[in-house]
Amino acid sequence: MKNIAWDAYQLFIEVARRGGLTGASSASGLSPATIGRRMIELERRLGRELFLRSQTGYRLTDDGRELLSHLGEMEAAIRRVETWRQGAAARALVRIAAGTWVARLISENFSAICTRRDDFRIDLFIAEQRASLAHREADIGIRAFEPEEQNLAKVFLGEVAYAAYRARNYGDGENRWLAVDPENAISSYLRWPHENRPESIVVTVNRPSSLRDLAIAGAGIAVLPCIAGDLEPRLERAGGEIGALRHRQWIVMNNDDRHRPEIRTVVDRMTRLMRAHADLFAGRRPSREG
């Protein structure tokens, strides 16, 4: 059997981390059908089943998880080689993994995270999947649950609340719901419309950010974190907080890296930024009322 090319493994990593073909397609530029065929070919060549396939996405088998772990080690080695190649004078890179709405907050307040005087670079990876730091896929991540891994350090940030939102000129009697498609509905709030209003969903999208845009346009009702909905003057809550979705939130980092100056600096700045918005994250609304 010929050696398997690294790009096949890279494609496997994208499917595994993004939970399906659609997310991997967005990252790689290949069509979902092409990626699906490539994964079948990889399984055939390895002689192992890597995925459990369903309408809701791709879940890793035990062999798939083991392969992903091995490839994570290879990625880390490749990054070390690349850092060595660039030379000691190259600016350090801080990789942040965050969900849609935390990433938006970071982007809108980027000067609070990284200034022109800083001697490091930022790589912001935006995805709804759990931030994985075990093999240095990211340096800093945001988690919706307390990490159990022994090699991770954590900083508690507060609680996150969710509610349903609609445009301010939306008709009170209308019951049209917006949702992320099932394959990309990874987080609990994204699954909520499918589990509670399936018969009323009129639009599905593949990116959570589109829920907010469609709700503003009056297309329907969307479940959003309060940090996204309450700050938008064109939206109002369609009912109270959805209490079942409330959760706590942490910044996590690899325990071995947390004392690196650039990591410590970014973690401290992110902590200050997110705690400054703690009331909005927790659903304690601003002064304006819907």
Backbone hydrogen bonds, N-H to C=O, Kabsch-Sander energy under -0.5 kcal/mol:
donor,donor_aa,acceptor,acceptor_aa,energy
8,A,5,A,-1.1
9,Y,5,A,-1.0
10,Q,6,W,-2.5
11,L,7,D,-2.0
12,F,8,A,-1.9
13,I,9,Y,-2.4
14,E,10,Q,-2.0
15,V,11,L,-2.2
16,A,12,F,-2.8
17,R,13,I,-2.8
18,R,14,E,-2.1
19,G,15,V,-1.0
20,G,15,V,-0.9
24,A,20,G,-1.3
25,S,21,L,-2.3
26,S,22,T,-2.0
27,A,23,G,-1.7
28,S,24,A,-2.4
29,G,25,S,-2.7
35,I,31,S,-2.4
36,G,32,P,-2.7
37,R,33,A,-2.1
38,R,34,T,-2.3
39,M,35,I,-2.3
40,I,36,G,-1.9
41,E,37,R,-2.3
42,L,38,R,-2.2
43,E,39,M,-2.4
44,R,40,I,-2.2
45,R,41,E,-2.5
46,L,42,L,-2.3
47,G,43,E,-1.9
48,R,43,E,-1.3
50,L,48,R,-0.6
52,L,59,R,-3.6
53,R,51,F,-0.6
54,S,57,G,-1.8
57,G,54,S,-1.4
58,Y,19,G,-2.0
59,R,52,L,-2.3
59,R,57,G,-0.5
61,T,50,L,-2.1
65,R,61,T,-2.6
66,E,62,D,-2.1
67,L,63,D,-2.5
68,L,64,G,-2.5
69,S,65,R,-2.1
70,H,66,E,-2.2
71,L,67,L,-2.7
72,G,68,L,-2.1
73,E,69,S,-1.5
74,M,70,H,-1.7
75,E,71,L,-2.7
76,A,72,G,-2.2
77,A,73,E,-2.0
78,I,74,M,-2.6
79,R,75,E,-2.6
80,R,76,A,-2.0
81,V,77,A,-2.2
82,E,78,I,-2.5
83,T,79,R,-2.7
84,W,80,R,-2.4
85,R,81,V,-2.7
86,Q,82,E,-2.3
87,G,83,T,-1.0
90,A,87,G,-1.6
92,A,119,D,-0.9
94,V,121,R,-2.8
95,R,93,L,-0.6
96,I,94,V,-0.6
96,I,123,D,-3.1
97,A,140,I,-2.9
98,A,96,I,-0.5
98,A,125,F,-2.5
103,A,99,G,-2.5
104,R,100,T,-1.6
105,L,101,W,-2.0
106,I,102,V,-2.6
107,S,103,A,-2.7
108,E,104,R,-2.6
109,N,105,L,-1.1
110,F,107,S,-1.2
112,A,109,N,-1.9
113,I,110,F,-1.8
114,C,110,F,-2.7
118,D,115,T,-1.2
121,R,92,A,-3.4
123,D,94,V,-2.5
124,L,122,I,-0.5
125,F,96,I,-3.3
125,F,123,D,-0.7
126,I,124,L,-0.6
127,A,98,A,-1.9
127,A,125,F,-0.6
131,A,142,I,-0.6
133,L,131,A,-0.6
136,R,133,L,-1.6
139,D,95,R,-2.1
140,I,95,R,-2.3
141,G,252,V,-2.5
142,I,97,A,-1.1
143,R,250,W,-2.6
152,L,149,E,-1.3
153,A,253,M,-3.0
155,V,251,I,-2.3
157,L,249,Q,-2.9
158,G,249,Q,-1.0
160,V,247,H,-3.3
161,A,281,F,-3.3
163,A,224,L,-2.1
164,A,240,G,-0.6
165,Y,222,A,-3.0
166,R,236,E,-2.4
168,R,234,R,-1.8
170,Y,167,A,-1.9
174,E,171,G,-1.2
177,W,175,N,-0.5
177,W,200,S,-2.8
178,L,221,I,-3.0
179,A,203,V,-1.9
181,D,205,V,-3.1
184,N,181,D,-1.3
185,A,181,D,-0.8
185,A,182,P,-0.5
186,I,184,N,-2.0
190,L,187,S,-0.5
191,R,187,S,-1.5
192,W,188,S,-1.3
195,E,191,R,-2.0
196,N,192,W,-2.1
197,R,193,P,-2.6
200,S,197,R,-1.5
201,I,198,P,-0.9
202,V,177,W,-2.7
203,V,177,W,-1.2
205,V,179,A,-1.8
210,S,207,R,-1.3
211,L,208,P,-1.5
212,R,208,P,-0.8
213,D,209,S,-1.4
214,L,210,S,-2.6
215,A,211,L,-2.3
216,I,212,R,-2.3
217,A,213,D,-1.6
218,G,215,A,-1.4
219,A,214,L,-2.5
221,I,176,R,-2.8
222,A,165,Y,-2.4
224,L,163,A,-2.6
224,L,222,A,-0.6
226,C,161,A,-2.6
228,A,225,P,-1.7
229,G,225,P,-2.2
230,D,226,C,-2.3
232,E,229,G,-1.0
235,L,232,E,-1.9
236,E,166,R,-2.4
238,A,164,A,-3.1
239,G,237,R,-0.9
242,I,162,Y,-2.6
243,G,241,E,-1.3
245,L,242,I,-2.0
246,R,243,G,-1.3
247,H,160,V,-1.7
249,Q,158,G,-2.1
250,W,143,R,-2.5
251,I,155,V,-2.5
252,V,141,G,-2.8
253,M,153,A,-2.0
254,N,139,D,-0.7
255,N,151,N,-3.7
257,D,254,N,-1.2
258,R,254,N,-1.3
260,R,257,D,-2.3
264,R,260,R,-2.9
265,T,261,P,-2.4
266,V,262,E,-2.1
267,V,263,I,-2.7
268,D,264,R,-2.4
269,R,265,T,-2.2
270,M,266,V,-2.9
271,T,267,V,-2.6
272,R,268,D,-2.1
273,L,269,R,-2.4
274,M,270,M,-2.7
275,R,271,T,-2.3
276,A,272,R,-1.8
277,H,273,L,-0.7
278,A,275,R,-1.5
281,F,277,H,-2.5
282,A,278,A,-2.3
283,G,280,L,-1.2
284,R,279,D,-2.8
285,R,283,G,-1.1
